[in-house]
Amino acid sequence: MKVLDKKIVKEHGGNDKNTGSTSVQITHFTNRINTINAHLKGMKKDHSSRRGLLILVSKRRKLLKYLQRTNLQEFIALTDKLKIRK
């Protein structure tokens, strides 16, 4: 894992080992989505990256739906912090 990823895990997961929590996964997907989105602004014909972006957005949407169903307060806090529209 990169240093940034360790910070994300520590901040959202509680400790360094909790990489599978929903909020850590959503944060990681959001960072990857932002990176790919920035790449696609310059490379408009990169269709494989666009497909990967759509897959990531779909996975993040499913996790957000799960988090909203199970822990509404955490969902609201995370969407506000990451500036995700839902």
Phi, psi and omega per residue, in radians:
M1 nan 2.584 3.088
K2 -1.366 2.927 3.139
V3 -1.085 -0.709 3.124
L4 -1.066 -0.708 3.137
D5 -1.126 -0.650 3.108
K6 -1.140 -0.632 3.094
K7 -1.150 -0.715 3.127
I8 -1.084 -0.783 -3.112
V9 -1.123 -0.757 -3.122
K10 -1.146 -0.692 -3.091
E11 -1.263 -0.771 -3.028
H12 -1.738 -0.397 -3.077
G13 -1.665 -0.264 -3.128
G14 1.727 -0.839 3.061
N15 -2.424 3.099 -3.054
D16 -1.226 -0.390 -3.042
K17 -1.554 -0.237 -3.018
N18 -1.549 1.172 -3.096
T19 -1.460 -0.226 -3.052
G20 -1.686 0.019 -3.113
S21 -1.163 2.680 -3.047
T22 -1.063 -0.758 -3.099
S23 -1.175 -0.602 3.087
V24 -1.158 -0.765 3.139
Q25 -1.115 -0.742 3.139
I26 -1.113 -0.733 3.126
T27 -1.122 -0.735 3.122
H28 -1.123 -0.778 3.102
F29 -1.082 -0.691 3.140
T30 -1.105 -0.732 3.100
N31 -1.111 -0.730 3.117
R32 -1.161 -0.672 3.121
I33 -1.099 -0.769 3.126
N34 -1.100 -0.682 3.120
T35 -1.136 -0.830 3.142
I36 -1.142 -0.655 3.123
N37 -1.091 -0.730 3.097
A38 -1.126 -0.673 3.109
H39 -1.119 -0.724 -3.071
L40 -1.251 -0.344 3.084
K41 -1.128 -0.573 3.124
G42 -1.615 -0.503 -3.083
M43 -1.996 1.377 -3.013
K44 -1.182 -0.398 -3.081
K45 -1.701 0.175 -3.129
D46 -1.447 1.496 -3.018
H47 -1.327 -0.487 3.122
S48 -1.207 -0.661 3.072
S49 -1.199 -0.613 3.105
R50 -1.122 -0.690 3.098
R51 -1.139 -0.741 3.085
G52 -1.070 -0.667 3.098
L53 -1.084 -0.784 3.137
L54 -1.104 -0.656 3.110
I55 -1.148 -0.764 3.124
L56 -1.111 -0.727 3.129
V57 -1.096 -0.683 3.126
S58 -1.139 -0.771 3.117
K59 -1.101 -0.745 3.136
R60 -1.127 -0.688 3.130
R61 -1.087 -0.725 3.117
K62 -1.126 -0.733 3.118
L63 -1.160 -0.672 3.101
L64 -1.124 -0.681 3.113
K65 -1.114 -0.720 3.100
Y66 -1.122 -0.802 -3.126
L67 -1.114 -0.671 3.107
Q68 -1.109 -0.650 -3.118
R69 -1.281 -0.606 -3.024
T70 -1.696 -0.645 -3.056
N71 -2.516 1.541 -3.016
L72 -1.147 -0.675 -3.124
Q73 -1.124 -0.755 3.117
E74 -1.149 -0.656 3.101
F75 -1.056 -0.822 -3.126
I76 -1.117 -0.769 -3.136
A77 -1.115 -0.735 -3.100
L78 -1.212 -0.728 3.134
T79 -1.178 -0.599 3.071
D80 -1.190 -0.737 -3.102
K81 -1.172 -0.729 -3.100
L82 -1.561 -0.059 -3.127
K83 0.999 0.857 3.102
I84 -1.716 2.275 3.059
R85 -1.432 2.362 3.091
K86 -2.572 nan nan
